[in-house]
Amino acid sequence: MNSSVIMQLVVQIITGIIGGQAVGAAVKSAAMAQLPKILSGAIGGIAGGQILTNLLANPAAASAMSGTLGDAVGGVVGGGILTAIVGAVMKSMNKA
Protein backbone atom coordinates (compact mmCIF):
# COMPACT_ATOMS: atom_id res chain seq x y z
CA MET A 1 0.00 0.00 0.00
CA ASN A 2 1.32 3.41 -0.98
CA SER A 3 2.21 5.81 1.84
CA SER A 4 0.06 8.55 0.31
CA VAL A 5 -2.97 6.25 0.45
CA ILE A 6 -2.26 5.48 4.11
CA MET A 7 -1.96 9.19 4.88
CA GLN A 8 -5.21 9.84 3.02
CA LEU A 9 -7.02 7.19 5.11
CA VAL A 10 -5.54 8.48 8.37
CA VAL A 11 -6.74 12.02 7.64
CA GLN A 12 -10.20 10.74 6.69
CA ILE A 13 -10.47 8.61 9.85
CA ILE A 14 -9.32 11.37 12.20
CA THR A 15 -11.50 14.06 10.66
CA GLY A 16 -14.42 11.61 10.53
CA ILE A 17 -14.08 11.01 14.26
CA ILE A 18 -13.99 14.77 14.82
CA GLY A 19 -17.15 15.21 12.74
CA GLY A 20 -18.84 12.35 14.57
CA GLN A 21 -17.95 13.78 17.97
CA ALA A 22 -19.25 17.21 16.94
CA VAL A 23 -22.58 15.83 15.79
CA GLY A 24 -22.80 13.58 18.84
CA ALA A 25 -22.26 16.57 21.11
CA ALA A 26 -24.75 18.70 19.21
CA VAL A 27 -27.49 16.06 19.20
CA LYS A 28 -27.71 15.27 22.89
CA SER A 29 -31.11 13.60 22.50
CA ALA A 30 -29.51 10.65 20.71
CA ALA A 31 -27.61 9.81 23.93
CA MET A 32 -24.93 7.82 22.14
CA ALA A 33 -21.98 6.31 23.95
CA GLN A 34 -18.44 7.11 22.81
CA LEU A 35 -17.82 3.86 20.92
CA PRO A 36 -20.71 4.26 18.44
CA LYS A 37 -19.72 7.90 17.85
CA ILE A 38 -16.08 6.95 17.21
CA LEU A 39 -16.88 4.01 14.95
CA SER A 40 -19.56 5.75 12.93
CA GLY A 41 -17.38 8.84 12.62
CA ALA A 42 -14.37 6.84 11.40
CA ILE A 43 -16.39 4.78 8.91
CA GLY A 44 -18.29 7.84 7.71
CA GLY A 45 -15.02 9.74 7.39
CA ILE A 46 -13.55 7.15 5.08
CA ALA A 47 -16.76 6.96 3.04
CA GLY A 48 -17.15 10.72 2.82
CA GLY A 49 -13.52 11.21 1.86
CA GLN A 50 -13.72 8.59 -0.87
CA ILE A 51 -16.98 9.97 -2.23
CA LEU A 52 -15.57 13.50 -2.35
CA THR A 53 -12.41 12.25 -4.04
CA ASN A 54 -14.46 10.48 -6.70
CA LEU A 55 -16.74 13.48 -7.21
CA LEU A 56 -13.72 15.69 -7.72
CA ALA A 57 -12.35 13.59 -10.55
CA ASN A 58 -12.88 16.65 -12.75
CA PRO A 59 -9.49 18.43 -12.84
CA ALA A 60 -11.06 21.89 -12.62
CA ALA A 61 -12.99 21.02 -9.47
CA ALA A 62 -10.17 18.96 -8.01
CA SER A 63 -7.77 21.90 -8.00
CA ALA A 64 -9.97 23.76 -5.53
CA MET A 65 -10.27 20.85 -3.08
CA SER A 66 -7.21 18.77 -3.77
CA GLY A 67 -5.13 16.67 -1.43
CA THR A 68 -5.45 16.77 2.31
CA LEU A 69 -8.08 19.53 2.35
CA GLY A 70 -10.47 17.41 0.30
CA ASP A 71 -9.84 14.40 2.54
CA ALA A 72 -10.45 16.50 5.66
CA VAL A 73 -13.66 18.07 4.39
CA GLY A 74 -15.00 14.74 3.16
CA GLY A 75 -14.03 13.11 6.44
CA VAL A 76 -15.73 15.68 8.66
CA VAL A 77 -18.91 15.74 6.58
CA GLY A 78 -19.08 11.97 6.12
CA GLY A 79 -18.37 11.28 9.78
CA GLY A 80 -20.96 13.79 10.89
CA ILE A 81 -23.65 12.49 8.56
CA LEU A 82 -23.15 8.84 9.44
CA THR A 83 -23.06 9.61 13.17
CA ALA A 84 -26.33 11.55 12.86
CA ILE A 85 -27.92 8.59 11.06
CA VAL A 86 -26.66 6.09 13.65
CA GLY A 87 -27.85 8.37 16.46
CA ALA A 88 -31.33 8.62 14.94
CA VAL A 89 -31.54 4.86 14.52
CA MET A 90 -30.35 4.23 18.08
CA LYS A 91 -32.83 6.78 19.43
CA SER A 92 -35.73 5.16 17.58
CA MET A 93 -34.65 1.71 18.82
CA ASN A 94 -34.61 2.94 22.43
CA LYS A 95 -38.22 4.18 22.12
CA ALA A 96 -39.53 0.77 21.05
Backbone hydrogen bonds in HBPLUS format (Angstrom, degrees):
<---DONOR---> <-ACCEPTOR-->    atom                        ^
c    i                          cat <-CA-CA->   ^        H-A-AA   ^      H-
h    n   atom  resd res      DA  || num        DHA   H-A  angle D-A-AA Bond
n    s   type  num  typ     dist DA aas  dist angle  dist       angle   num
A0005-VAL N   A0002-ASN O   3.11 MM   3  5.34 127.7  2.40 101.4 114.4     1
A0006-ILE N   A0002-ASN O   3.16 MM   4  6.56 155.2  2.22 149.9 156.8     2
A0007-MET N   A0003-SER O   2.98 MM   4  6.17 159.3  2.02 144.0 149.5     3
A0008-GLN N   A0004-SER O   2.97 MM   4  6.07 151.6  2.05 137.2 145.1     4
A0009-LEU N   A0005-VAL O   2.97 MM   4  6.25 158.6  2.01 148.7 153.5     5
A0010-VAL N   A0006-ILE O   2.91 MM   4  6.16 157.5  1.96 150.8 157.3     6
A0011-VAL N   A0007-MET O   3.00 MM   4  6.20 164.1  2.03 151.2 154.6     7
A0012-GLN N   A0008-GLN O   3.04 MM   4  6.26 159.7  2.08 146.6 152.5     8
A0013-ILE N   A0009-LEU O   2.85 MM   4  6.04 157.7  1.90 151.2 157.0     9
A0014-ILE N   A0010-VAL O   2.96 MM   4  6.11 173.5  1.96 154.7 156.7    10
A0015-THR N   A0011-VAL O   2.96 MM   4  6.00 168.4  1.97 150.9 154.8    11
A0016-GLY N   A0012-GLN O   2.88 MM   4  5.77 141.3  2.03 134.0 145.3    12
A0017-ILE N   A0013-ILE O   2.92 MM   4  6.19 154.2  1.99 150.0 155.9    13
A0018-ILE N   A0014-ILE O   3.04 MM   4  6.34 155.2  2.10 145.2 152.3    14
A0019-GLY N   A0015-THR O   2.91 MM   4  6.13 159.6  1.95 145.5 150.6    15
A0020-GLY N   A0016-GLY O   2.83 MM   4  6.03 155.1  1.89 147.0 154.5    16
A0021-GLN N   A0017-ILE O   2.84 MM   4  6.03 156.9  1.90 149.7 155.5    17
A0022-ALA N   A0018-ILE O   2.97 MM   4  6.17 154.7  2.04 146.9 154.0    18
A0023-VAL N   A0019-GLY O   3.03 MM   4  6.26 162.7  2.06 148.6 152.7    19
A0024-GLY N   A0020-GLY O   2.85 MM   4  5.95 158.5  1.90 145.1 152.3    20
A0025-ALA N   A0021-GLN O   2.89 MM   4  6.02 147.8  1.99 143.0 150.8    21
A0026-ALA N   A0022-ALA O   2.97 MM   4  6.14 148.6  2.07 141.6 150.6    22
A0027-VAL N   A0023-VAL O   2.87 MM   4  5.98 152.3  1.95 153.8 159.8    23
A0030-ALA N   A0027-VAL O   3.33 MM   3  5.97 159.7  2.37 113.9 118.9    24
A0031-ALA N   A0028-LYS O   3.11 MM   3  5.56 143.1  2.25 111.3 120.4    25
A0038-ILE N   A0034-GLN O   2.85 MM   4  6.07 160.5  1.89 160.5 166.3    26
A0039-LEU N   A0035-LEU O   2.90 MM   4  6.04 175.2  1.91 160.1 161.6    27
A0040-SER N   A0036-PRO O   2.91 MM   4  5.82 164.0  1.93 143.6 149.0    28
A0041-GLY N   A0037-LYS O   2.94 MM   4  5.80 148.5  2.04 135.4 144.9    29
A0042-ALA N   A0038-ILE O   2.91 MM   4  6.07 160.7  1.94 149.6 154.5    30
A0043-ILE N   A0039-LEU O   2.95 MM   4  6.11 172.2  1.96 155.4 157.8    31
A0044-GLY N   A0040-SER O   2.87 MM   4  5.76 157.9  1.92 139.4 146.9    32
A0045-GLY N   A0041-GLY O   2.78 MM   4  5.81 141.9  1.92 138.0 149.0    33
A0046-ILE N   A0042-ALA O   3.10 MM   4  6.38 156.2  2.15 147.4 151.9    34
A0047-ALA N   A0043-ILE O   3.01 MM   4  6.26 169.5  2.02 152.5 155.8    35
A0048-GLY N   A0044-GLY O   2.74 MM   4  5.79 165.7  1.76 148.3 153.2    36
A0049-GLY N   A0045-GLY O   2.92 MM   4  5.92 157.6  1.97 140.9 147.6    37
A0050-GLN N   A0046-ILE O   2.96 MM   4  6.11 158.5  2.01 149.7 155.4    38
A0051-ILE N   A0047-ALA O   2.90 MM   4  6.08 160.7  1.93 152.7 158.4    39
A0052-LEU N   A0048-GLY O   2.95 MM   4  6.08 165.3  1.97 148.1 152.3    40
A0053-THR N   A0049-GLY O   2.97 MM   4  6.09 153.6  2.05 140.9 148.6    41
A0054-ASN N   A0050-GLN O   2.96 MM   4  6.18 156.7  2.01 147.0 152.8    42
A0055-LEU N   A0051-ILE O   2.86 MM   4  6.09 150.9  1.94 149.4 158.3    43
A0056-LEU N   A0052-LEU O   2.97 MM   4  6.09 140.1  2.14 141.8 151.7    44
A0062-ALA N   A0058-ASN O   2.84 MM   4  5.94 156.6  1.89 159.9 167.7    45
A0063-SER N   A0059-PRO O   3.24 MM   4  6.20 140.9  2.40 136.6 142.4    46
A0064-ALA N   A0061-ALA O   3.25 MM   3  5.67 138.1  2.44 106.0 115.7    47
A0071-ASP N   A0067-GLY O   3.23 MM   4  6.57 157.5  2.28 148.4 155.1    48
A0072-ALA N   A0068-THR O   2.85 MM   4  6.01 157.8  1.89 151.8 157.7    49
A0073-VAL N   A0069-LEU O   2.93 MM   4  6.12 167.8  1.95 154.6 157.4    50
A0074-GLY N   A0070-GLY O   2.96 MM   4  5.98 166.5  1.98 146.6 151.1    51
A0075-GLY N   A0071-ASP O   2.84 MM   4  5.87 148.3  1.94 139.5 149.1    52
A0076-VAL N   A0072-ALA O   2.94 MM   4  6.14 167.3  1.96 153.9 156.0    53
A0077-VAL N   A0073-VAL O   3.04 MM   4  6.15 173.0  2.04 155.2 157.5    54
A0078-GLY N   A0074-GLY O   2.86 MM   4  5.76 160.6  1.89 142.4 149.1    55
A0079-GLY N   A0075-GLY O   2.84 MM   4  5.78 162.1  1.88 145.9 151.8    56
A0080-GLY N   A0076-VAL O   2.96 MM   4  6.00 156.0  2.02 142.7 149.7    57
A0081-ILE N   A0077-VAL O   2.91 MM   4  6.08 162.9  1.94 153.5 158.1    58
A0082-LEU N   A0078-GLY O   3.00 MM   4  6.12 173.1  2.01 152.6 154.9    59
A0083-THR N   A0079-GLY O   3.05 MM   4  6.01 156.4  2.10 140.5 147.6    60
A0084-ALA N   A0080-GLY O   2.99 MM   4  6.14 152.8  2.07 143.4 150.7    61
A0085-ILE N   A0081-ILE O   3.00 MM   4  6.30 155.0  2.07 150.3 157.2    62
A0086-VAL N   A0082-LEU O   2.89 MM   4  6.13 166.9  1.91 153.5 156.8    63
A0087-GLY N   A0083-THR O   2.85 MM   4  5.95 157.7  1.90 146.4 153.0    64
A0088-ALA N   A0084-ALA O   2.98 MM   4  6.16 154.2  2.05 143.2 149.7    65
A0089-VAL N   A0085-ILE O   2.97 MM   4  6.25 159.0  2.02 151.7 157.5    66
A0090-MET N   A0086-VAL O   2.87 MM   4  6.06 163.5  1.90 151.7 156.5    67
A0091-LYS N   A0087-GLY O   2.89 MM   4  6.01 152.6  1.97 144.1 151.8    68
A0092-SER N   A0088-ALA O   2.99 MM   4  6.19 157.8  2.04 145.1 150.8    69
A0093-MET N   A0089-VAL O   2.95 MM   4  6.16 145.9  2.06 145.7 155.4    70
A0094-ASN N   A0090-MET O   3.03 MM   4  6.22 144.3  2.16 141.7 150.4    71
